[in-house]
Structures are given as structure tokens and as C-alpha cells.
Amino acid sequence: MASWLSIGMWWLAFSASHLVLSSLPVRRPLIARLGARGFQGLYSLVALVAFAGFVWAWWGARHAGPALWSLRGVPGLRELAIGLSVLGLVLVFMGAVQPSPASITGGEARVRGALRITRHGVFMGVALWAFAHVLMNGWATDVVFFGGLALFAVVGSLHQDARKQALDDGSLAAFYRGTSVLPFGAILSGRNRFVPGELSWPAAALGAAAGIALFLLHDLLFR
């Protein structure tokens, strides 16, 4: 089996472990049978195993397969990819410290802080980080791995929105009107505004530091 196809199959397993188990027709019966904590444990275990297989399949075959494109010589693209990667990790860290009511764990339904930027900080941060790697890595195995992560992040965000809105009694309506999945989408459309003082700057600093550290150690860790 081609290595990129094996990675793609693990991606399907990883995606299904999230999207299928968290869908209402599957989630509700499992919670009724296992309880909320039991379901969360099962969900986490299945997702972890699938993600580990996904990463393991890619790690042994990274930078392999047909070269679908080679953009590394494009002026400014490397700097763009670095910027997107750092911004992605900043969103991940800020999204982790300010949970969104649109996330699986839930959070305060106020349009403030990082939620003004995107209501799915962790997902969108992963999407930006992964997309940056797709730009710089045109080999088939890398495109399937990083492109799969970016696609999962976007689809996962929309899936969570659909599930939350299906259960909503109207309490989240204002939150959804004032936020967006696409980073800065609601701000650019005038539905809210950027308020720097509401952001968790320590979380942003940690995300930026993690991004810079990964850049400096990249050749050592991932060659």
C-alpha cells in the first residue's frame, strides 16, 4: 500500500473518531449507557489511538511519495508560512485558556477576548499551522497529513457548531451572530471589534514562544 494512502486511512479513522462519536445520534445513546464521564473517557481513548496511528504512519514516511508541488523558492512564502505557524499556535494557546461555548467542553457565552477573533481558537490555530506546512511541503505524504489536519479542523469546527445549535435553546444566538469560524471574519464584517485589552497576553506569548522555538529547532527535530 502506498504510504500516502495508509496515512489517508488513518486520517479517516482519526476524523471518524471525533465526528461520529460526537454526533448526536451516537453521542446520546452512549452517554445514556456509559454516563458523561464514561463517554468522555471512551471518546478520548479512541481519538488518542487514532491520532497516534495517524502521526506514526506519517512520521515513518514524511517527505515521501510523488512531489505534487514545490513552492519553497517563491519569494516571501517561507516568511508567510512561519507567520501562519506562529499565529496558529497563538490561537491554540489563547483558545485553550478561554474555552468557547461552541467547543465540546463549553465555555462562557460572551463575545470577548480571543472569541472576537474566532469562536474555534484551537481548531483554527491547528488549521493555520497545518496549512503553513502544506505550502512548504509538497510531497504526497505531507500533503495528506497536514492537509488532512487542516481539513479536519475546519470540518470539526462546522460540525461542533451544527451540534451546539441543534441543542441550543436560543441562549447562544447572540454569540453566534457576533463571532465567526474564520479568524477575524466577524471583526472584518463589522459584527464585533478587536479589543486588545481583553486578550490573554500570557497565553499569546506562550504560543508565540512555542512557535519560535519550533522554528529554531525545526531542522534538528524534523529533518
Buried (B, 14 or more C-beta within 10 A) or exposed (E): EBBBBBBBBBBEBBBEBBBEBBEEEEBEEBBEEBEEEEBBEBBEEBBEEBBEBBBEBBEEBBEBBEEBEEEEEEEEBBEEBBEBBBBBBBBBBBBBBBBBBBBBEEBEBEBEBBBBBBBBBBBBBBBBBBBBBBBBBBBBBBBBBBBBBBBBBBBBBEBBBEBBEEEBEEEBEEBBEBBBBBBEBBBEEEBBEEEEEBBBEEBBEBBBBBBBEBEEEEEEEEE
